[in-house]
Amino acid sequence: MARNKVKKEKPPVRLLGTMFLLVLGLVAVYVGMALGIFTLVQRLVHLEDASYTLLWPILILSVSAILGVLLAIFIFRGYLAPLSRLMQATQSVAEGDYTVRVDMRGARGEVAEYIRSFNKMAEELSSVALLRMDFVNTFSHEFKTPLISIRGFAKLLQNDDLTPEQRRTYTDTVVQQSERLAAMSTHVLELARYENTEIVSDKTLYSLDEQLRRCVRQQEREWLKKSLTVEGDLDPVDYYGNEELVEHIWSNLLSNAIRFTPAGGQITVVLRRGEGEVTVSVSDTGIGMDEETQRHIFDRFYRAAPYPDDRGNGLGLSIVRRVVTLCGGRVTVFSRPGNGSTFTVTLPAEE
């Protein structure tokens, strides 16, 4: 049953009242000073004419002080109203409302800068909140699909009348969907870890060409199963970076190429060293992609259609893009439907 959300009362904004009391205090001080000076002079002079002669300058001083305070009030109003709105908006953000924005009307100088900074912060927080909500919704959907499949086939396996072939098929499906769940969980954790990382540490100098050969060998079983040919054209390159982190790039790109290349196809890995950078391209003779797919291929959970199997989860290329960004590089894709795809990663290299 839904519960009524009790709206918290916002604390009153006391800034305006505080400044008003301050101004009244200043008025009292100025008037008190004027009266004190007048009284002192009157007692010292003991002459009625002299006291009246001195009265005018003192009155002028008092009036000037009052006018000065009134002018200060007028000036402060230009700051107090925007500051009051800013404080109210800050309280709203603290309560979780990231849609609030502060009106710039009447704001000047540093106050205007504060409001602009606040609005920018609120906009970014709103974007993050929307992304988080979208991520949770998408992840829930992607997680739910294999769970439903596992539950359905597990119930079928309870049937004693199944043939050995049916039982084997259903069992294979349960195992496959379980592996998909495990891979998805691993990828989500990896992506979350990389997105919370801003600085790449643990850098070492290692052989990038040997790393690529190792990644190809690690997936040999997969590409041999589809009778694929994997060719390499690798310049000898010593690269300074986080070896474990960078390996995720090549593993995901190779896995993606193997999945989308039909049996008997070819995958080509090329490594070149340029001036201040290294370039790695992974090409395949697979099904290719149209322009719409290429625009979204690095989005979380995006799966191109038609998808060759159910093992993917749409996170591998998101991880690739994030890791490449962390390394200060860039990743691009060139593809045409029916003519395969080429993913190119460019990383900065220290001379």
C-alpha positions in Angstrom: 0.0 0.0 0.0 1.4 3.4 -0.9 2.2 5.7 1.9 1.5 9.4 1.9 4.8 11.3 1.7 4.9 13.9 4.4 6.5 17.0 3.1 9.1 18.4 5.5 8.7 22.0 6.5 11.5 24.2 5.3 13.2 26.2 8.0 12.4 29.9 7.7 14.9 32.1 5.9 16.3 34.4 8.6 18.7 36.3 6.5 16.3 39.2 5.7 15.3 39.6 9.3 18.8 39.6 10.5 19.9 42.3 8.1 16.9 44.4 9.0 17.8 44.3 12.7 21.4 45.2 11.8 20.2 48.2 9.8 18.0 49.3 12.7 21.0 49.0 15.0 23.1 51.2 12.7 20.3 53.8 12.7 20.1 53.8 16.5 23.9 54.1 16.7 24.0 57.1 14.4 21.1 58.9 16.0 22.6 58.2 19.5 25.9 59.6 18.4 24.3 62.7 17.0 22.2 63.3 20.1 25.3 62.7 22.3 27.4 65.2 20.4 24.6 67.8 20.6 24.2 67.3 24.3 27.9 67.5 24.9 28.4 70.7 22.9 25.3 72.3 24.6 26.8 71.7 28.0 30.2 72.9 27.0 29.1 76.2 25.4 26.4 77.3 27.9 25.2 79.7 25.3 21.7 79.3 23.8 22.7 80.9 20.5 25.8 78.8 20.2 23.8 75.7 20.9 21.3 76.5 18.2 24.2 77.3 15.9 25.7 73.9 16.4 22.3 72.2 16.1 22.2 72.4 12.3 25.5 70.6 11.6 24.5 67.9 14.0 21.1 67.5 12.4 22.7 67.4 9.0 25.0 64.7 10.3 22.1 62.7 11.6 20.0 63.1 8.5 23.0 62.0 6.4 23.5 59.0 8.6 19.9 58.0 8.2 20.0 58.5 4.4 23.2 56.5 4.3 21.5 53.6 6.1 18.4 53.8 3.9 20.7 53.7 0.9 22.4 50.6 2.4 19.0 49.0 2.8 18.3 49.6 -0.9 21.6 48.1 -1.9 21.3 45.2 0.4 17.8 44.3 -1.0 19.5 43.5 -4.3 21.6 40.9 -2.5 19.1 39.7 0.1 16.3 38.6 -2.2 18.6 36.4 -4.5 20.4 35.1 -1.4 17.1 34.2 0.1 16.1 32.3 -3.0 19.5 30.6 -3.1 19.1 29.4 0.5 15.6 28.0 -0.2 16.9 26.2 -3.3 19.8 24.7 -1.3 17.4 23.3 1.2 15.3 21.8 -1.6 18.4 20.1 -3.1 19.3 18.8 0.4 15.9 17.1 0.5 16.5 15.4 -2.8 14.8 17.8 -5.3 17.4 18.2 -8.1 14.9 20.0 -10.4 15.0 23.3 -8.5 16.7 26.3 -10.1 17.4 29.8 -8.7 16.0 32.8 -10.6 18.8 35.1 -11.5 16.5 38.2 -11.3 18.2 41.0 -9.3 21.4 39.1 -8.7 24.6 40.9 -9.2 28.3 40.4 -8.7 29.5 37.5 -6.6 25.9 36.5 -5.7 25.1 36.1 -9.4 28.2 33.8 -9.7 27.1 31.8 -6.7 23.6 31.3 -8.3 25.1 30.3 -11.6 27.3 27.8 -9.9 24.4 26.4 -7.9 22.2 26.1 -11.0 25.0 24.3 -12.9 25.5 21.9 -9.9 21.8 21.2 -9.7 21.6 20.5 -13.4 24.5 18.0 -13.1 23.0 16.4 -10.1 19.7 16.1 -12.0 21.4 14.4 -14.9 23.2 12.0 -12.6 19.9 11.1 -10.9 18.3 10.4 -14.2 21.2 8.3 -15.4 21.1 6.4 -12.2 17.4 5.8 -12.5 17.7 4.7 -16.1 20.6 2.4 -15.2 18.7 0.7 -12.4 15.6 0.3 -14.5 17.6 -1.2 -17.4 19.7 -3.4 -15.2 16.5 -4.7 -13.5 15.0 -5.6 -16.8 18.2 -7.2 -18.1 18.6 -9.2 -14.9 15.0 -10.3 -14.8 15.1 -11.9 -18.3 17.6 -14.7 -17.6 16.0 -15.3 -14.2 12.6 -15.9 -15.8 14.3 -18.2 -18.3 16.1 -20.2 -15.5 12.9 -20.5 -13.5 10.9 -21.6 -16.5 13.3 -24.3 -17.6 13.9 -25.4 -14.0 10.2 -26.1 -13.6 10.3 -28.1 -16.9 13.1 -30.2 -15.5 10.8 -31.3 -12.7 8.8 -33.3 -15.2 9.6 -37.0 -15.0 8.4 -37.7 -18.5 11.2 -35.7 -20.2 13.4 -37.6 -22.7 17.2 -37.5 -22.0 17.6 -35.2 -25.0 15.0 -32.7 -23.6 16.5 -32.9 -20.2 20.0 -32.1 -21.6 18.7 -29.2 -23.7 16.9 -27.6 -20.7 19.9 -28.1 -18.5 22.1 -26.5 -21.0 19.8 -23.5 -21.2 19.8 -23.1 -17.4 23.6 -23.3 -17.4 23.8 -20.8 -20.2 21.5 -18.3 -18.5 23.3 -18.7 -15.2 26.6 -17.9 -16.9 25.0 -14.8 -18.5 23.9 -13.6 -15.1 27.4 -14.2 -13.7 29.0 -12.3 -16.6 26.5 -9.4 -16.3 27.1 -9.1 -12.5 30.9 -9.0 -13.2 30.6 -6.4 -15.9 28.3 -4.2 -13.8 30.8 -4.3 -10.9 33.7 -3.6 -13.3 31.8 -0.7 -15.0 30.9 0.8 -11.6 34.5 0.5 -10.4 35.9 2.2 -13.5 33.3 5.0 -13.4 34.3 5.8 -9.9 38.0 5.9 -10.9 39.5 9.2 -12.1 43.2 8.5 -12.0 45.0 5.4 -13.4 47.6 4.1 -11.0 50.0 1.1 -10.9 51.5 1.9 -14.3 54.3 -0.2 -15.6 56.3 -0.5 -18.8 55.2 -3.7 -20.6 55.0 -5.2 -24.1 51.7 -4.1 -25.7 52.1 -6.5 -28.7 52.7 -9.4 -26.4 49.6 -8.5 -24.4 47.5 -8.5 -27.6 48.9 -12.0 -28.5 48.0 -13.2 -25.0 44.4 -12.0 -25.3 44.1 -13.8 -28.7 45.4 -17.0 -27.2 43.0 -16.7 -24.2 40.0 -16.7 -26.5 41.4 -19.3 -28.8 38.8 -21.9 -27.8 35.9 -19.5 -28.8 37.2 -18.5 -32.2 38.3 -22.1 -33.1 34.8 -23.3 -32.2 33.5 -21.1 -35.0 36.4 -21.9 -37.4 37.5 -18.3 -37.4 40.9 -17.1 -38.7 42.7 -14.6 -36.5 45.5 -12.6 -38.0 47.9 -10.1 -36.3 50.0 -7.4 -37.7 51.7 -6.0 -34.6 54.5 -3.5 -34.3 56.8 -4.1 -31.3 55.6 -1.5 -28.7 56.5 -1.0 -25.1 53.6 0.8 -23.5 53.6 2.6 -20.1 50.2 2.0 -18.4 48.1 -0.2 -16.1 48.5 -3.6 -17.8 45.5 -5.2 -16.1 43.2 -2.2 -16.9 44.2 -2.0 -20.6 43.8 -5.7 -21.1 40.0 -5.3 -20.6 39.9 -3.2 -23.8 41.4 -5.9 -26.0 39.5 -8.8 -24.3 36.1 -7.1 -24.8 36.9 -6.0 -28.4 38.0 -9.5 -29.4 35.0 -11.1 -27.6 32.7 -8.8 -29.5 34.4 -9.6 -32.8 34.1 -13.3 -32.2 30.4 -13.1 -31.3 29.4 -11.1 -34.4 31.5 -12.9 -37.0 29.9 -15.9 -38.7 31.6 -19.3 -38.9 34.6 -19.3 -41.2 35.1 -15.5 -41.0 38.3 -13.6 -40.1 39.4 -11.2 -37.4 42.4 -9.0 -37.8 44.3 -7.2 -35.1 46.7 -4.4 -36.0 49.1 -2.5 -33.7 50.9 0.6 -34.9 53.1 3.1 -33.0 52.8 6.7 -34.1 54.2 10.0 -32.8 53.2 10.2 -29.2 50.5 7.6 -29.5 49.7 3.9 -30.2 46.8 2.7 -32.3 45.2 -0.7 -32.1 42.4 -1.8 -34.5 40.3 -4.9 -34.3 38.5 -5.7 -37.5 36.1 -8.5 -38.4 34.1 -9.8 -41.4 30.9 -10.0 -39.4 27.4 -8.8 -39.9 28.3 -5.1 -39.5 26.2 -2.2 -38.2 24.1 0.6 -39.6 24.6 4.2 -38.6 21.9 4.1 -35.9 23.5 1.2 -34.2 27.0 2.8 -34.3 25.6 5.9 -32.5 24.5 3.8 -29.6 27.0 0.9 -29.6 28.9 2.2 -26.6 25.7 2.8 -24.5 25.1 0.7 -21.4 23.0 -2.5 -22.1 22.6 -1.6 -25.8 22.4 -4.7 -27.9 22.4 -4.5 -31.6 19.7 -6.2 -33.6 19.8 -8.9 -34.9 21.8 -10.2 -32.0 23.6 -13.5 -32.7 23.1 -15.1 -29.3 21.9 -14.5 -25.8 25.3 -14.5 -24.1 26.0 -10.8 -24.4 24.7 -8.1 -22.0 25.5 -4.9 -23.7 28.1 -3.8 -21.2 31.4 -4.9 -22.8 31.8 -1.9 -25.2 30.7 0.5 -22.4 33.6 -0.8 -20.4 35.9 -0.3 -23.4 34.9 3.3 -23.8 35.3 4.0 -20.0 38.7 2.4 -19.8 40.0 4.1 -22.9 38.8 7.5 -21.5 40.6 6.8 -18.2 43.8 6.1 -20.2 43.4 9.5 -22.0 42.6 7.9 -25.3 39.7 7.6 -27.8 37.8 4.8 -29.4 36.0 4.9 -32.8 34.0 2.4 -34.9 33.6 2.1 -38.6 31.1 -0.4 -40.0 28.7 -1.1 -42.8 25.9 -3.7 -42.7 27.2 -7.0 -44.1 30.8 -5.7 -44.4 32.1 -6.2 -40.9 33.3 -3.7 -38.3 36.5 -2.0 -37.3 37.1 -0.7 -33.8 40.1 1.6 -33.4 41.6 2.5 -30.1 44.2 5.3 -29.9 46.1 5.7 -26.6 48.7 8.3 -25.7 52.3 6.9 -25.5 55.2 8.4 -23.7 58.3 8.8 -25.9 
